[in-house]
Amino acid sequence: QVQLVESGGGLVQAGGSLRLSCAASGSILRLIIMGWYRQAPGNQRELVATITSGGRTYYAESVKGRFTISRDNAKNTVYLQMNSLKPEDTAVYYCDAHDLVGNAYWGQGTQVTVSP
């Protein structure tokens, strides 16, 4: 069974930084795309960033220039470096991955809280 294990969330002051990690394990086919979503209380889930197996990236306008997504294909791990954090970035962040067959996998979520 494929599992996604997230780490790196926590509490930080505005202007600070956090680095989220998500490692995939189990019986895994090629993960063609990995990414991060977030959901704040009362809000819809928001796509934050994605990265393909070839390294092509996408960022939501709200995080462009502040967040950087990267991946280590050998370790099936995706990262999200978050700089210049704002209180409006507070949310539960979820890791997402898709394989060649079309399966989608989700992590359990990690809480990010940014205080003013």
URLINWO-V564051 format. One record per residue. RES is the residue in three letters. PHI is phi in degrees with one decimal (* if undefined). OMEGA is omega as a letter, one per 30 degrees, with the letter a starting at -180 (* if undefined). Layout:
res->RES phi->PHI omega->OMEGA
res->RES phi->PHI omega->OMEGA
//
This chain:
res->GLN phi->* omega->l
res->VAL phi->-76.5 omega->l
res->GLN phi->-129.5 omega->l
res->LEU phi->-114.1 omega->a
res->VAL phi->-115.3 omega->a
res->GLU phi->-102.7 omega->l
res->SER phi->-156.2 omega->l
res->GLY phi->108.2 omega->l
res->GLY phi->-71.0 omega->l
res->GLY phi->163.0 omega->a
res->LEU phi->-106.6 omega->a
res->VAL phi->-145.1 omega->l
res->GLN phi->-80.2 omega->l
res->ALA phi->-53.8 omega->a
res->GLY phi->92.9 omega->a
res->GLY phi->-83.9 omega->a
res->SER phi->-133.3 omega->l
res->LEU phi->-141.7 omega->l
res->ARG phi->-125.6 omega->l
res->LEU phi->-93.3 omega->l
res->SER phi->-127.9 omega->l
res->CYS phi->-142.2 omega->a
res->ALA phi->-110.0 omega->l
res->ALA phi->-96.5 omega->l
res->SER phi->-142.6 omega->a
res->GLY phi->109.5 omega->l
res->SER phi->-84.2 omega->a
res->ILE phi->-118.7 omega->l
res->LEU phi->-82.3 omega->l
res->ARG phi->-56.7 omega->l
res->LEU phi->-90.2 omega->a
res->ILE phi->-77.0 omega->l
res->ILE phi->-147.8 omega->l
res->MET phi->-133.6 omega->a
res->GLY phi->-166.7 omega->a
res->TRP phi->-131.7 omega->l
res->TYR phi->-114.8 omega->l
res->ARG phi->-143.3 omega->l
res->GLN phi->-143.9 omega->l
res->ALA phi->-94.8 omega->l
res->PRO phi->-55.0 omega->l
res->GLY phi->80.9 omega->a
res->ASN phi->-110.0 omega->l
res->GLN phi->-75.1 omega->l
res->ARG phi->-67.2 omega->a
res->GLU phi->-123.0 omega->l
res->LEU phi->-74.0 omega->a
res->VAL phi->-94.7 omega->a
res->ALA phi->-163.1 omega->l
res->THR phi->-136.9 omega->l
res->ILE phi->-146.3 omega->l
res->THR phi->-85.2 omega->l
res->SER phi->-63.8 omega->l
res->GLY phi->-88.6 omega->l
res->GLY phi->97.9 omega->l
res->ARG phi->-74.8 omega->a
res->THR phi->-119.5 omega->l
res->TYR phi->-137.4 omega->l
res->TYR phi->-132.7 omega->l
res->ALA phi->-66.1 omega->a
res->GLU phi->-59.8 omega->a
res->SER phi->-68.7 omega->a
res->VAL phi->-117.8 omega->a
res->LYS phi->-59.2 omega->a
res->GLY phi->90.5 omega->l
res->ARG phi->-112.6 omega->a
res->PHE phi->-107.2 omega->l
res->THR phi->-134.1 omega->l
res->ILE phi->-100.6 omega->l
res->SER phi->-149.0 omega->l
res->ARG phi->-149.1 omega->l
res->ASP phi->-116.7 omega->a
res->ASN phi->-63.6 omega->a
res->ALA phi->-65.1 omega->a
res->LYS phi->-106.1 omega->a
res->ASN phi->49.4 omega->a
res->THR phi->-127.6 omega->l
res->VAL phi->-120.2 omega->a
res->TYR phi->-124.9 omega->l
res->LEU phi->-134.6 omega->l
res->GLN phi->-87.5 omega->a
res->MET phi->-115.0 omega->l
res->ASN phi->-114.6 omega->l
res->SER phi->49.6 omega->a
res->LEU phi->-65.5 omega->l
res->LYS phi->-119.5 omega->l
res->PRO phi->-55.4 omega->l
res->GLU phi->-70.4 omega->l
res->ASP phi->-81.2 omega->a
res->THR phi->-60.8 omega->a
res->ALA phi->-177.8 omega->l
res->VAL phi->-88.4 omega->a
res->TYR phi->-102.6 omega->a
res->TYR phi->-116.6 omega->l
res->CYS phi->-85.4 omega->a
res->ASP phi->-136.0 omega->l
res->ALA phi->-145.7 omega->l
res->HIS phi->-131.6 omega->a
res->ASP phi->-103.9 omega->a
res->LEU phi->-67.0 omega->a
res->VAL phi->-79.9 omega->a
res->GLY phi->108.4 omega->l
res->ASN phi->-71.3 omega->l
res->ALA phi->-117.4 omega->a
res->TYR phi->-124.2 omega->a
res->TRP phi->-130.4 omega->l
res->GLY phi->-82.3 omega->a
res->GLN phi->-82.4 omega->a
res->GLY phi->94.6 omega->l
res->THR phi->-135.9 omega->a
res->GLN phi->-80.8 omega->l
res->VAL phi->-118.7 omega->l
res->THR phi->-123.8 omega->a
res->VAL phi->-115.3 omega->a
res->SER phi->-93.1 omega->l
res->PRO phi->-73.4 omega->*
//
